[in-house]
Amino acid sequence: RLKTFLGHLEAHIRDQIRVVICCARGGDRSRHVVQFLVECGHQSMQLVDGYRGYRKSVRRHLAKLDFPNLFVLDGLTGTGKTKILRSISKARPHSIIDLEGYADHRSSILGDVGLNPVSQKRFESRLFQFSKSIGSRPGWILVEAESRKVGNREIPLSLWQQMQSAPRIQLYAEMELRCQILEADYQTEEGWGPLSERIRSLGPHSDYDDEEIDEMCAMLERGDTKTVAENLLERHYDPRYSHQMKKHRPIKTFEVLETDSLAAEIVEFLDRFVANQGF
């Protein structure tokens, strides 16, 4: 059994990687495994207080998150907010809180199409790791506007409250481009089948009747994806999110034309804004 365990472990680790072993409380079980791995030539260490202790640390940290220089990127569905965030993160990896990336979910009832959403615990661990990685680093932090939940993953109250009062940057895009972005987001390796399945689940959560749902799924099968995208934006997404956006007056609105150049514009704007405000 030990050889089997070691074989599985060695298949997933690279040279010079230190393995952290944990059990529930950080007791003898994990300590003995660490000793075994060290004897086999692997750098290993035991997680103090075990997984339960780690989870307590995560929850305690997330309960008091504080980003005094937080900004929120807002905009209707299909304006490319997530793409813009990830483009910015290439140059400023410590300036972006990617909640949808941490959750592996696009934060809507159709948001899991083509993705594999993670658990609440994994979501919290990813946010915890980001927060610890930036420490007290100066400068701005940008996060996408979200409801309290990203799919079924709940945003910590401390961060959620800050997001509600943080300055907002708003994105605007023409319907044609928004449809293109939505089509690209929802096309999967399995084709449009996963989206059809999720559209059929809209029933009680939308204003569509059964006949309209059937027609949209038929259009997907025929390849008329633009019509479906426009329909979803105009009848499902926009009515739900427009009223939320009206609650917040943006400090700046950008039109979406090209992702990378717009990302650079937003970075320049935030750098200048923070410098002028004395953050």
HELIX and SHEET records of a PDB file:
HELIX    1   1 LEU A    2  GLU A   10  1                                   9    
HELIX    2   2 ASP A   28  GLU A   39  1                                  12    
HELIX    3   3 GLY A   50  LEU A   62  1                                  13    
HELIX    4   4 LYS A   81  ALA A   91  1                                  11    
HELIX    5   5 PRO A   93  SER A   95  5                                   3    
HELIX    6   6 LEU A   99  ALA A  103  1                                   5    
HELIX    7   7 GLN A  120  ILE A  134  1                                  15    
HELIX    8   8 LEU A  157  SER A  165  1                                   9    
HELIX    9   9 MET A  175  TYR A  186  1                                  12    
HELIX   10  10 GLY A  193  ARG A  200  1                                   8    
HELIX   11  11 GLY A  203  HIS A  205  5                                   3    
HELIX   12  12 ASP A  210  ARG A  222  1                                  13    
HELIX   13  13 THR A  225  ASN A  231  1                                   7    
HELIX   14  14 LEU A  232  TYR A  237  3                                   6    
HELIX   15  15 ASP A  238  MET A  245  1                                   8    
HELIX   16  16 THR A  259  GLN A  277  1                                  19    
SHEET    1   A 2 VAL A  19  ILE A  21  0                                        
SHEET    2   A 2 SER A  44  GLN A  46  1                                        
SHEET    1   B 5 ILE A  96  ILE A  97  0                                        
SHEET    2   B 5 ILE A 141  GLU A 144  1                                        
SHEET    3   B 5 LEU A  70  GLY A  75  1                                        
SHEET    4   B 5 ARG A 168  TYR A 172  1                                        
SHEET    5   B 5 LYS A 252  GLU A 255  1                                        
SHEET    1   C 2 LYS A 149  VAL A 150  0                                        
SHEET    2   C 2 ARG A 153  GLU A 154 -1                                        
END                                                                             
